[in-house]
């Protein structure tokens, strides 16, 4: 059974699904729809990410930029989802969280990318988290390196508060500084994971 951040004190942790990317490497598929709406097993990637977060948190935000109209239409009936509209430019992973600071409002955050297929529950990400360190769930790795495949991350409010709504990445603005300070924890994921960044990888996810 998945360890949960919900239940008593669930208002202390919220979820963020990053879904504003252009998906340029996935063209021509993303010429027809935003990357987050490309389905794996007939389910859009953004819905898969929301489904993985739902056992853990009660409030979730999704950031939107590329394919905004289609994303807004798709999520219009999801009253449990807070939309964060990024204009005039996409803000990157750190900027997206920074723009959501008023909504996060002192709470911790579980962050997932919408463009990855990973059928395993998030037990390893949340189990035993002390809510004081940044925690990363990395594919096949025990330490943070550039271009690491990230299943998800947990950010205490202390890590969220300095972020600003400007184009920037979590690797540079958060993960690296917290690692240098000895306050980043890495958990290894050896299960299934496919970054659906190219047509070949997207096909592999659907075949799996």
Protein Blocks (a to p, Z undefined) as FASTA:
>chain_A
ZZdfehehklmpccdddfkbgolmmpcklmmbcfklpceehiafklmmmmmmmmmpmbdc
dddfehklmmmmmmmmmmkbccddddfbdebjmlmmmmmmmmnnopacddddfkbccfbd
cklmmgopahlaccdddehiabdcehiacfbdcddfklmmmpccddddfklmmmmmmmmn
opaccdddfbdcddffbfklmmmmmmZZ
